[in-house]
Amino acid sequence: MAITRSTVLLTGALCLAILLGFIGWRASPQDPDGHPLLLLPDVKRVEDYRFRVGDWVDELYLLDGRLTTLLAGSGDLLSQSRTAQQAFEDSLALTQETDRLAAPPALVGLQEAASRTALAYLEAARRVLLWISAPTPAHYDQAVQQILTGRSQLAELESSTWIR
């Protein structure tokens, strides 16, 4: 039995196809259930945006904790002021990013919810700054109320079926 050139080529092509299939299987991104994702350009944009919104949710939780700690009023006024200013700048950057990053058409509602939530925390950071610079009971109450509004919107955002 002689090995022909076509048999060698066919065997080589089959081995190459198996190797490429194995590499593709191992390198393919997977959904949370472990199933491979077919990343067509539209699907990739949706997945990238979904994961970015998940990152924003994490950042908003951290911001919430920082603002709540500031309202506890521990530390000297200068350090509180600096921390509040940094929280405000971080919330401003996050708000700008939620507005600038274009959402795929399927996720416009998610983008609006993320933008509303970021704006609520931006306002909460502003009100905390106001309370630190003019510590009156009215300013404190307004800051607490705005943080609660932000938390409510954050919970609504996080309950979206599109996140994670």
Secondary structure, 3 states (H helix, E strand, C coil): CCCCHHHHHHHHHHHHHHHHHHHHHHHCCECCCCCECCCCHHHHHHHHHHHHHHHHHHHHHHHHHHHHHHHHCCCCHHHHHHHHHHHHHHHHHHHHHHHHCCCCHHHHHHHHHHHHHHHHHHHHHHHHHHHHHCCCHHHHHHHHHHHHHHHHHHHHHHCCCCCC
